[in-house]
Each structure stands twice: as C-alpha cells, then as structure tokens.
Amino acid sequence: MKRIELSMTKEYSPLGMKAIVLHDSEHFKILNFNLKAGALFPVHSHDLDGQVSILVIEGEGLFLADNEATMPAGTGDMLISDIREPHGVKATTDMRIVVTIAPPI
C-alpha cells in the first residue's frame, strides 16, 4: 500500500507548469500538474487504447479539446476520456490537477 500526501506536492514553476510523478506501474500512471494562472496543459492525444482522468484538486479553469474550451473545470471536477481523444486544461487561477493514465504511457 502507498500513501501520497498531495499537500506536499504544491510546487509551481515560474514557467507555468510543474509536473510531478506520483505513481508509475505497469497498470497505471498518476501525475500531479500544478499550473499557474493563465498556464496551459496543452491539448494532446495518444495513439493507443486506454483512458485518462483529470481531477481538479485546487483552482479553476477549463477542460479543453481541440484547443477550444469544452467545459468549466473547478475543484472536485473530473474529466474522463479515451486517451485517443484530444484533452488539455487551461488554468484561469492557480490550479492543481491529478492525471491518471491507464495503461501507462
């Protein structure tokens, strides 16, 4: 069993986005991205089968697809999609997200 204290990963980069690997195994990968207000987690997709979830643990912004805002994203909101679908996030305030990818890439 593994315990992760997300309060200990509240680090931001002056470049706008800080990525922290929380877990990496053959079954799934979990990452914490901390975005400064105005920062972009670029819209992208992966050419493989699997799913991705993006959980907002702090802040507000927009879930994106094809570089267009698709829906608001706030603390407690989660986006789930096939990993082949374009996905990204734009932070309107300082924002923290946890991304789970299964299977890991």
C-alpha positions as CSV (number, residue, x, y, z in Angstrom):
1,M,0.0,0.0,0.0
2,K,1.2,3.5,-0.8
3,R,0.1,6.8,0.7
4,I,0.6,10.1,-1.2
5,E,0.3,13.4,0.6
6,L,-0.8,15.8,-2.2
7,S,-0.3,18.8,0.2
8,M,3.4,18.0,-0.1
9,T,3.4,18.4,-3.9
10,K,2.1,22.0,-4.0
11,E,5.1,23.4,-6.1
12,Y,4.8,25.7,-9.0
13,S,7.2,26.5,-11.8
14,P,7.9,30.1,-12.9
15,L,7.5,28.7,-16.5
16,G,3.8,28.0,-15.7
17,M,3.5,24.2,-15.2
18,K,5.2,21.8,-12.8
19,A,4.8,18.1,-13.3
20,I,5.3,15.5,-10.5
21,V,5.1,11.8,-11.0
22,L,3.1,10.4,-8.1
23,H,2.9,6.7,-9.2
24,D,4.2,4.7,-12.1
25,S,3.4,1.0,-12.6
26,E,2.6,-1.5,-15.4
27,H,-1.1,-0.9,-14.7
28,F,-1.4,2.9,-14.5
29,K,0.4,6.2,-14.0
30,I,-0.6,9.1,-11.8
31,L,0.8,12.6,-12.2
32,N,0.2,15.9,-10.4
33,F,0.4,19.0,-12.6
34,N,0.5,22.4,-10.9
35,L,-0.4,25.3,-13.3
36,K,0.0,29.0,-12.6
37,A,-3.0,31.2,-13.5
38,G,-3.0,31.5,-17.3
39,A,-0.9,28.4,-17.9
40,L,-1.9,25.8,-20.5
41,F,-1.7,22.0,-20.1
42,P,-1.5,21.6,-23.9
43,V,-4.2,19.8,-25.8
44,H,-2.9,16.4,-27.0
45,S,-3.9,12.8,-27.6
46,H,-2.1,9.5,-27.7
47,D,-2.3,6.9,-30.5
48,L,-3.2,3.9,-28.2
49,D,-6.1,2.3,-26.4
50,G,-6.7,3.4,-22.8
51,Q,-8.3,6.1,-20.7
52,V,-7.3,9.2,-18.9
53,S,-8.8,11.0,-16.0
54,I,-8.1,14.6,-15.0
55,L,-9.2,15.6,-11.4
56,V,-9.1,19.2,-10.3
57,I,-7.8,19.3,-6.7
58,E,-7.5,23.0,-6.5
59,G,-8.4,26.1,-8.5
60,E,-10.4,26.8,-11.6
61,G,-10.0,26.7,-15.3
62,L,-11.3,24.9,-18.5
63,F,-11.2,21.4,-19.8
64,L,-10.1,21.6,-23.4
65,A,-10.4,19.6,-26.6
66,D,-9.0,20.6,-30.0
67,N,-7.7,23.9,-28.4
68,E,-11.3,25.0,-27.6
69,A,-12.9,25.3,-24.2
70,T,-15.3,22.5,-23.8
71,M,-16.4,22.9,-20.2
72,P,-15.6,24.7,-16.9
73,A,-13.3,22.9,-14.5
74,G,-13.2,23.6,-10.8
75,T,-12.1,22.0,-7.5
76,G,-13.6,18.5,-7.4
77,D,-14.4,18.2,-11.1
78,M,-13.2,15.3,-13.1
79,L,-12.8,14.7,-16.8
80,I,-12.7,11.1,-18.1
81,S,-12.0,10.3,-21.7
82,D,-10.4,7.8,-24.1
83,I,-6.7,8.7,-24.3
84,R,-7.1,9.0,-28.1
85,E,-9.5,11.9,-27.7
86,P,-7.8,15.4,-27.5
87,H,-7.6,16.6,-24.0
88,G,-6.0,19.5,-22.1
89,V,-6.5,22.1,-19.4
90,K,-6.3,25.9,-19.3
91,A,-5.9,27.5,-15.8
92,T,-7.7,30.7,-15.0
93,T,-6.5,30.7,-11.4
94,D,-3.5,28.8,-9.9
95,M,-4.7,25.2,-10.5
96,R,-3.7,21.7,-9.4
97,I,-4.7,18.6,-11.3
98,V,-4.1,14.9,-10.8
99,V,-4.0,12.9,-14.1
100,T,-4.4,9.1,-14.2
101,I,-3.4,7.2,-17.3
102,A,-4.3,3.6,-17.8
103,P,-2.5,1.8,-19.2
104,P,0.6,4.0,-18.5
105,I,2.4,5.6,-21.4
